[in-house]
Amino acid sequence: MAVASSIESRRAERGVPLGIALLALVQLVTAVWIVLAPHAFFDDIGPFGTYNSHYIGDAAAFQAGLGLALAAGLVMPAVRAGALAATLASTGLHALNHWIDVDHAHPGSSAGVGDAVALTILFMLTAWLTRAAVRTRAS
């Protein structure tokens, strides 16, 4: 049992930084996309309601904030679990919001069930990473 636990711990030690780097990249690339092409982002990803440049900017700020916190976790292991926990909460609530509004995207857009499923998968990945980071930190 101790051998299996040791192997799992080593996998987590390697997998957590890689997972954090991928999550940070997703968050930061999304934020940059929103900043550089807000209308394209709205048309392709967020076609709910009427375009609002302020709320689109808020979305970029939140994405960038999470991405920067995750990136900080790559160089400061002490903040990894916290950055992941914030990302977990945000992603979970974001997924829930997409499930609630699953039928409210503009017709013909790619938003809807696909986005809700993708966010749910991202939530599950983030939950695994958060758990692994907490366990790695505790050992």
N, C-alpha and C positions, 0 to 999 in steps of 0.2 A: 504494500500500500504506500509506503514512504517513497519507494522508487517511482511509482506512477505519479505521486504528488510532485516529486522533484522534476520529472520530465515535463509535467504540465506547467510548473513554475518557469522552467527554462523557455518553453514555447511562448509563454505569456511575456517574458522579458524581451524576447525577440519580436513578437507579434504586436505588442502594444505600441512601440514607437512607429512601426510601419503603418499600423492602423490610424494612429494619430496624424501622421504625415498625410495620409490619403484623405482623411476627414478635413484637415486644415486646407489642403489643396482644393477640395470640393467647395468649401465655404468661401475661400478667397477668390477662386475663379468665378464663382457665382456673383460675388460682390463686384468684381471688376466688370463682368458682363453687364450688370445692372447700371453701373456708373457710366460705362462707355456707350452702351446701346440700350437705354431704358425702355424705349418703345418696342424694340425687338424682344427684349426679355418679357415685357408685358404681353405682347402678341403670342409668343411661343410658349411661355411658362405660366404666366399669371393672368390670363384673361378672365378675371372675375370682376364684374361691375364695370364702372367707368374708369379710364386711366386717370391716375392722380400722381403727379410727379413727386409730391411730398411723401406719400406713402411708399412709393417705389424707392425713394432715397432712404427712407427708414429701413426698408428691407435690406438695402445694401449695407447700411450701418450695422444692423444686427448680424448679417452674414459675416461681414469683415471682423466684427468684434469677436465672434466665436472662432473664426479662423485664426486671428492673432493670438487668442488665448490658447488654442490648441498648438499653434506653432511655438509659443513660449514653453509649453509642456515638453517640447522636443529637447530644449536646452536646459530646462529647469524641471527635473523629474518630480520635485515636490508639488508642482501645480497640476500635474497630469490628471489626477483623479478629479480635482475640482473643475478643470476645464472640460473634462469628459462628462461630468455630472451636469454641468450647465448645458452642454450640447445635447445630452440625453433628454433633459427636460424640454428644451426648445424643440428638438426634433419630434419628440412624442406629441407635444401639443400641436405642432405644425401638421403632423400626420393626421391627428384627430380632426383638426380643422378641415383638412382636405376630404376626409371621409364624410364629415357633416355637409360640406358643399359639393360633394362629388357630382351632382347633376346640375350645378349652377355655372359652370364655365361657359364661355361663349360657344355656340354651336360651331363645329368644324375645327375646334382647337384640339391640341393633344392633351390638354388638361383634363382631369377627371379621374377615372379609376386607375389609369396607369401611374399618374402622379401620386395618388394615395397609396398604391402598392409600393412604389419606389421609396416613398418616405417611410413607410412601415418597415421595409427591409433595412433602410438606413438606421432607423430607430433600433432594430434588433441588433445590428452590427455594433452600434454605439453602446447598447446595453452590455454586450459581451465585452467590449473593450473597457468599459467603465468597471465592470466586475473584475476583470483581469488586472487593471491598474490598481484597484483597491487591494486586491489580494497580494500583488507584487510589493506594494508599499508596506503592507502589514507583515510581510515575511522578512 
